[in-house]
Amino acid sequence: MRKLSLLLCSLFISSFALTPVSIFAVQPDTSSVEWVKVYFNMPIDSTVAKEGNYANAEADLLQTLIKKIDKADRSVDLAIYNLENHKVGEALVRAKERGVRVRVATDHNNRFRNQERGEAMWNMLRDAGIYSIDDAGDVFNPDGTTTSHQLVGASYDMHHKFAVIDILSDDPDDYYVWTGSMNLTYTGPINSNNTIVIKDSGIAKAYHREFNQLWGGDGVVPDPTRARFHKDKRYVGESVFYVDTTKVELYFGPINRDGSKPSIGARLDDLIRNTAQQDVNFLAFAITPDIPLSQSMWERSFTDGIFVQGLIDPRFYARYRNTGAIWATPEAQSGNRNIRPARELRTLHHKTMLIDVTQPFDNDLGIAIAGSYNFSRNAEQNNDENLLIFHNHKIANQYYQDFSASMKRATGEMEPPVPPIDEGKWYEVARVHDGSRFEIRLIRGLDYAVRPLGVQVPRIYAGADSSEYHAGEAAEFLSDMLTGNEVRITGFDGGEPEARYGAYRGYIQVRDDDGNIKDVNRELLRSGFGEWTQFYRQHRDSVAAFQRYASAARDSRIGMWENPERVGERVPRIELGEDENSVAVSFPININTADKEVLQALTGIGPAFAERIINYRVERGGFNDIHELEEVRGIGPATMERIRPYITVE
């Protein structure tokens, strides 16, 4: 075989306590056909692809795992932070029914995070005779009992996302590893993620050794007395491998108590300081600003002219902005730095870093770093993680195609993809923003905006400090019609609605608990809360009808037509306080940044509630979602219903 690994096995592992970078032994393997395939679930930017090297884009990431499980003949070992999606559970059951050994290790805190779905998943596995263990040492037995061992460190995260397939086979060519950034939840395939499939026996064996630490051995039944998680794990020989001719470094976190395991953070810091020649690029769910990795990128961008660009999930970017951290300062978007909040369909969940991938495309430079490892202090010191470093310019270029598309979405050059919708299905109304826009719940964790087709409704958010005349009344009218009910949306031709600028444009029907159905577009026009607009494709029958409804409302002087000369007028949002101490307030109010006086502009929020809101966000590091307000003492559903069109966390 063309194996550098067999030639270099004599390298010794140096003491990591003495130097930040270990000199690893290259690990031998025995597979004859080896490869790495990477997959992305969002559209890519093909303009930066090297010739013949287009990335696997818009992939069904669940299927990258399920297909491997369905083809497994001997064994499936799955270590996963969050196992919720029943498609994966059903695949594991099918494997077990074929006689495949199936073992599952997971995170204790996530096992029942969603009580209903959690119990259904674990009961499904139990009924199939599948054992599972979590990082608290709890073993779920097929007979319905639970064996508890109370392992130290259960408050940390078992954050792995990997599976080892058919490691029990006699043929090393049957071994596969699946890994990446995706949790096996219902929103995992919708969040921006990547998955990796590796066919290499050496890497598969290393992942298998890591799994056996979590399991407490190599048997069918887990042994919590021998199981090791987090800082109690040992170094299992993760090292340097060659997948065919591609050099791959493999790391398992966190660093352990005796310092015998290599540090992921130290290795990444070394790459930034000593390997990067031109650029460093990252897609990060989170990236702690004051860890050495972040500091090294920041320093090299100043001292050596290294181009540093990255995207951070908005919830973490907002926290960095609120604390004045480097990644959200003006300097982060000046000179040769371009750090921004992501603008994805939902969550930017990648944990990828790319070195020397931007220019030019015809060279052989490029390193791709990926896995489950968030660029954070917790990932380094506490959580179970895995990370791969690919020294391969083609793999790095495929990751760069995904990165470039994400950056273009962040800057508005590309739009996030539109989630599919079933025009025949009734959807829960998640929230009403104003009379012109509301959101439906496509699945748990994914809401998407809807606007009425053929109707222009006064907007609360018309500008930085203004709304449109009659916007408050229109918002109240739509909220009364939709809240607590279900809607169905169709397009101009009765099929799937078109989506423009982050919202479906469609004909909307609402159904209440008694089964009564109303046409929302028609009611807005007939009640004087909107006027017909020619924009976007519409059915010709609806055009004629909508023009009649709007004309009748205008003639009757109802709704906004009571003062037709003011229709379309922009008006100031609100002014709060006494004449000598007035405060101008722009809606929507950002509850992550507003001070006590501004918060009191919200109906029902007085000084005491405003102070509680501020105390809550300080203690929790900010609000991730507006509905977290209901966790503030005294703010209930009724108050939330009144103020939700007027608040944001952006």
N, C-alpha and C positions, 0 to 999 in steps of 0.2 A: 504494500500500500504506500501511497505517497504521503507518509505521515511524519511530519516534523516532531510530533509528540513522542514517537519512539526513539528519536535521536537525542531528545533533550531531557529525558527523564532523570538524569543524574543531577540536575540543579537542586540545590538545597533551599529549604524554606528558612529565611532568616528570622531572627527574633523581631516581632513587630513592636515590642516595647522599646527597641533601640532606634528604630527608624520609622518614619510615617508611611513608607511604602515597602511591602514585602517583596522579596525576589522569590516568586513561586516556582515550584516544580511544574513542568508541563505534564499533564496527566495523560496516560495512554488510554486508548480505547480500542475496541475490536470490531466496530461496525464498518462495513465496506462501502455503503452508500450514505452520504452525509449531506445535510443541507439545513438552511435556516429560511423560514418564510415569515414575513411580517404582514399584518393586516390592519387597516384603518377603517373606521365606520363613517367617516366624514368625507366629503369631496376633497380631492387633492388639487394642487396647482401643477399641472403637467408641463407648464412652460419651463420649469426648472429641472425637469427629468433629464438624466443622461440618456443617450441614445439606447433604445431597447430596454430601458430600466424603469418602466412605469410601475408605480406602487399599486398594491391591491387595495383599492379605495371603495368606499361605500359598501363594505363587506358586512355580512351578518356575523358579528363576532361571537355570538352564542354558538353558531354552527361550527366555528373553528374548533370548539371543544366537543360539542355533542357528536360530531362526525367521528372524532377519535374514540370517544366512549363507545359509540355504537359498533365500531370495528374492533374493539378490544377483545382479545381472546383469553387472556390469562389474568390480568390485574389492572385495577385503576386505583391510584392513590391520589386523593384530592385534598389539598390544603387551601382553604379559602376563607377570607375575612368575613364575607357575608354571603350565605347561600339562601336565596329566597326564590329564585325563578324556577317554577315547577317544570319547565322544559328540561332543565338540567337534572332535577330530581327524578323525573320519569326516565331519562336516559340511564341514570345510575341504577334504577330498579330493573330496567331491561337487561343491563349488563349482569346484574346479580342473578337474574332468572336464567341467563345463559350459562351460569356456573363460574362467572368471573369473580375473583376476589375484589371486593370494593371496600375501601377504607376512607373515612372522611375525618379531617381535623379542621376545627373552626375556632372562631373567636367567641368567648363566653358572652360578652355583652351584646353581641349581635344575634345570638341564637334565638332570642325571643323579643327582639326589638319591635317587630311587628307581631303582636301576640297571635292574631288569627292565622296569618300566613306562616309564621314561624312554627306553630304547632302542627299545621298541616304538612309542612315539609318534613319535619323530624318524625312525625307519625308515619308518613309515607315510607321513609327509609327504614324505620323500625319494623314495619309490617313486612318489608322485603327481606328482613334478616341482616340489615346493614348496621354495623357498629359505628359510632362516632365518638370523638373526644374533643373537648375544648381546652383552652389554656387555663381554666380554673381547675382542671383535673377531673371534671365531670364526664363520666362515660355513660352514654345512652345505649342501653342494652336492648336487643330485639324483644325481650319479654316484657318490656314496658318499665322496667326498673331503671334507676339511675345510681351509679356508683360514684361517690364523691371522694376526692382526695385533697381538696383545698390547696392547690399549688400556689407558691409564692409568685406574685407578679401578675395576677389575673386582671389587675386594673390597667395593665398595658394592653396593646393591640396585637393579636395574632393576625398580622396584616398581609400575610402571604396570599398570592394568587397563582397557584401552580398545580399542575396535575402530571403525574408520571404514569405512562401507559405501557402495559405489558412488560414490566421489568422482570416478571417471573418466567418469561419465555426463555427457552434454551438458545434462541437465535438473537444475538445482539442487534441485528437489523430490524427487529420488531419494536425496539425501544423508542418512545417518543416523549417529549416534554412539551406541555402547553403552559404558557405564562403570559405576562403582560400587566396592564394597568387596570383591567376591568373586574369589578365585583360582579358576582352572579346574582344580581338583583333585577327587578323589572326595569329600572332606569339605567342599569349598566350599559345596555346596548344603545341607549339614546344619548347618554353622556359622551363627550368626545374622548375616545379611548383607542388603545392599540392592543393587539394580541400577537403572540409569537409562538410559532410551532418549530421545534428543533428535532431533527433526526440525527442523533449522535449518542452512542452508547456511553461514552465517558461522562458527558453532561447529565444524561439520564441517571447514571449511577450516583452522581453527586447529589442531585435532587432527591433521589431515593434515600440516601443516607440522612439528609436533612429531615425528610418526612419521618423516618424511623425514630429520630430523636423526639419528635412531637408525639409519636405513637407509643413510645416506650419499648420498641422492639420491632421484629419483622413478622410477628404472628398475625392471625386473623383478629384476635381480641386485643384491644389496647391495654397497656399496663400503666396506670397512672402513677404507680410507685416508682417507675423508671422513666416516665415521660419528662422531657426537658423543654421548656419554652423560654423565650426572652434571654435574660442575662445568664441563665443557668445552662445554656447550650454549649456544646463543645465545638471546636474546630473540626469539621468533618472532611477536610481535604479539598474544599472548593479552591479552585486555582485557575491556571491557564490551560485552555483546551484549544485544539484545532479542529474545526468543523470543515472537513476537506482541507482547504488551505487558509481558511479564515481564522485568525486568532480571536478567541473569545475569552474574556475574563469573567469569572462568576464569583459573586459574593453573597453571603447570607448575614443579615444583621439580626440583632444589634451586636455591638461590642459586648464581650462577656466580662464576668467579674474578675477573672485573672489576667485579662488582656491577651489571651492566647489567640483570639480570633482577629483577623485583619479588620481594620476600620474602613468602612465604605467612604465615610466623609473625608478621611485622610487621602484615600486614593483619588477621589474626585478633585480634591484640592490640588494634589500633585499634578494631575492632568491639566488643570487650568493654569497652574504656575509654570510648568515645565514643558508641556507638549503643544498647547494651543499656539498657532502661528498667526492666524488671521482673524478668526471669529469664534465666538461662543454663543450658542442659541439654546433657549430652553422653553418648554411648555410645562408649566407647573401648577398643579392644584394648589400647592403651598410651597413657599421657599423662604425660610426664616432669614431675615435680613442680616442678622449679626453672627451667623455661623461662618467659619473660615472659608467655605466654598463661596458664599455670597461676597464676602470681603475681598477675596482674591479676584473674582470677576470685576468687581468695582474698581479695585486698584489697577489692574492691568489695562482697563479701558482708559484710565488716565495716564499711566506711566509708559505704556507700550503701544498705545493706539489700537489695541484689540477691539474689534467691533463686537459689542455685546447687545443682543436683542432677545426679548423674551415676552411671553404672555403669562399672566397669572389669573387664576379663576377670580371673578369679581368679588366674591365674598371675602377672600383673603386680601385682595388688592385694597378693598375698602378699609380693612383693619390697618394695613400698612399706611394708608393715606391718613387715617385718623390719628395715628401715633407718630407721623412724620418720619417713617422709616424710609431708607434710601430708595427702595423700589418704586415708591409713589411720589417722589419729589420731582420738581421741574427738571433737575439735572439728569434724571433717568430718561428723559426724552430730548436730550440735547447732545450735540457733538456726535460721537460715535456710539451712543447708547440709545436704545429704542425699547423701553419697557412699558407695557400697556396692560390694561385689563382685557381679558378675552371677551369675545362676543360670539358665543357659540349657541347652538340650539338650546342647550341646557347647561350642564356643568363641564368645564374644562377639567378632565380627570387624569390627563397625561402626567407622567413623571419622566419626561425625556430631556436629554441634553445632547447637543450636537456640537462637534468641534471641527472647524475648518471645512465647512460644507458650502459656503456661499459663492466663491469665485476661485478659479473658473471651473466649469463643469467637466472639462476634459482631462483633469488630473486624477491622481489616485489618492488624494488626501481625503480624509473623512473618518470620524469616529462617531458612533451612535451609542448612547447610554439609555437603557430602558429597563423597566421592571415594575416592582411594587413600591419602591423606595421613594417616599416623598423627601424633598430636600429640606428636612427639618431636624431639629434637635431630638425630638421624640423618636424619629425613625432611626437616628444614629445610636441613641443611648438605650432605648426601651423596647421598641417594637420588633416583632419578627418580620423580616423583609428579605426580598431577593432582588439582585440587580445584575444585569449583564452589560458588558462593554464589548461592542463589536468593532474590531479594527478592520473595517471593510468599507471601501468608498461607495460601493453600490447599495449596501444596506443603509449607510448613512444618507445617501441621496434619496432613498425612498422615504426615510423619516423627514428629510428636508422638504420633500414635496408636500407632506402633510403639514409641516410647520409653516411653509410659505402660504398655504391656503388659509390656515388659522390666522396668520398675521393680516392677510388681505381682508378677512372677515372683521377683524378688530379695527381696521382702518376704514371700513366701509366700501372697499373695492369689490368685495364679494358678499353675498348674503348667506346667512346660515341656511342649511337645508330645511325644507318644510316637512314636518311629520305627516304621515298618512292619516287620512280621516275617512270614516265610513259615512257616506251621505244618508244611509238608511238608519243609522244608530242614533239613539237619544243620549246626550251627554250631560253630565252634571255641570252646572254653572259654578265656577270656582270663585270668581269675584267680578264686580262691576267697577270699572275705572271711572267712566263718565258715560254720558248718553251716547257717545259715539264708539265705545270700545268696552268689551268685556272679555273674560277668559273662560274657556271650558277645560275640564279635566279629561285629557285623552287617556291617561293611565295614572295610577298613583305616582305622584312625584313629577308629572309633566303636564303643565297647563299651557294653553296656547291661545293667543288673542283672536277675537272675531270682530269684524266691523260689518254693519249692514250694507249690502250692495244696493246701489241706486239711491241712497239716502245720505244727505249731509246733515249732521247733527252738531249743534254748538258744542265746542270742546272746552273742558276746564283747563287743559294744558295747552293753551294757544300760544304761549310764549313764556319767557323767563319770568315776567311779572304781570301777565294778563291772561284773562280767559275771554270767551266769546259770550255775548249777551244771551241770557236764558240758559247758560250751560248748567248751572246748579239745578234748575227745575228739570232739565232733560235728564240729568244723571239720576235724580230722585225717581222720575217716571220709569226709566229703564230698570233701576234697581228694584222697584216695587214689582215690576212685571216678571223679572227673572230670578230674583233671589229665592233659593230653596227649590227651584224647579229645574226641569231638564229642557234641553234644546236640541233641535235637529237642523243641520245646515246643508244647503244644496247650492250648487253653482248656477251659472246663467242658463245652462241647458238641462238642469235637473240632476246633473251628476256631481262629481266631487268639486267642491269650491276651489277657485283659484286663490293663491296666497300672494300678497304683495306687501313688502315692507314689514315683514314679521307678523302678519295677521291674515286670516282667511277673510275673503270678501264673499258674502253669500246671502241667500234668502234664508231667513231664520224663522223657525216655528218654535214656540214654547208650549210645554205641556205641564199642567199643574197636577197635584196629587189626585184630583178627581177625574183626570183624563181629558180635561178641557184643553183645546188647542187654539192658539192664536198666532196670527202672522205678525211678527214683530216689526218688520219693515213697514207694513201697511199701517199698524197702530201708531208708530212714530209720526208718520205723515198725517194721518187723519186727526191726531190729537194736537197737531201744531208744534211738534218738537223736532221737526226736520223739514228739509226741502229736497226736491228731486235733484240729483246730480247726474250728469252724463258720463262720468268717468267709469272706466272698466266695462267689460263686456256684460250686456244685460239682455234678457229675453225681450223681444219687441212688445209682447203683450204686457209685460210688467212696466215697460217704459210708459205706455199709454195710460195704464191704470195709476201708476205713481204720480204722473202729471195731474191727473184728475183729483187724486186725494189731496195733493199739496195745494191745488187751486181752490178746492172747496174749503180747506182749513183757513187759507188766506182770506177768502171772501167772508168767512164767518168770524174773523178776528179772534181766533182762539189760540191759546199757547203763545208762542213767540210772535205770532201775527197780531197780537193785541197792540204791539208797537212795531209795525212793519219797517219803519224808518230806522230802527235800531238793529235789525237782523244783520248779522255779520260784523257788528261793532265789537271792538275789543275793549274790555273794561278792566280796571285794576282788580286784583284778586281780593285783598282785604287789608284793612288797616286796624291795628290793635292798640289799645292803650288810651290814656288821657292825652289831651291836646299837647301838653307840655312834654310828654314822654311817649310819643307814638312810635310804633315799630312796624315797618313795612314787611309783609310776609308774602313770599312767593310759594304758590302751591305747584306741585305736591311738596309737602314738608318732608325733608330727609330726617327720619327719627334717629339716625346714627350721628347726625351732626348738629341738629337744632338745639338752641339753648332754651332755658326755662321759659322765657317770655314768648318765644316763637311757638313752642309746643302748646301754649295756652290759646293759640288761635284755633285749635281744633275743638269742635263742639264737645262739651262734656269734660274737657281736660282743664282742671284748675291747677293752682300752684302745687298742691300736694301730689297730684297725679304726675305732673311734669317732673317733679323732683324724683319720684319713684322710677319713671322712665329713664332718667339720666343715670340714677344709681344702678339700675338693671344693666344698662349697656356698658357701664364702666366695669361691673363685676364680670360680665360675660364676654367682654371683648367686642361688643356690638351686636346688632340684630342681623341675622341671616335672612329673615323673612318678615314681612309686616305682621303676619299672624302670631309671631312670638310676643306681640304686645299683650295678648291674652294671658300670658304668664306673669304679667305685672299685676300685683295685688290690686283688686278693685276694678280692673278693666275686663268686662265681660263681653259676651257676644253682641249685646245690644249696642254698647258703646263702639265696639269694633265695626259693626255694620254701618254706623253713622259716619265714621271717620275714614274708612278704608279707601274711598276714592281720592282722598286728599293727602295720602302719605306714601312714602317710598323708602326703600333702603339703599337706593342707588347713590 
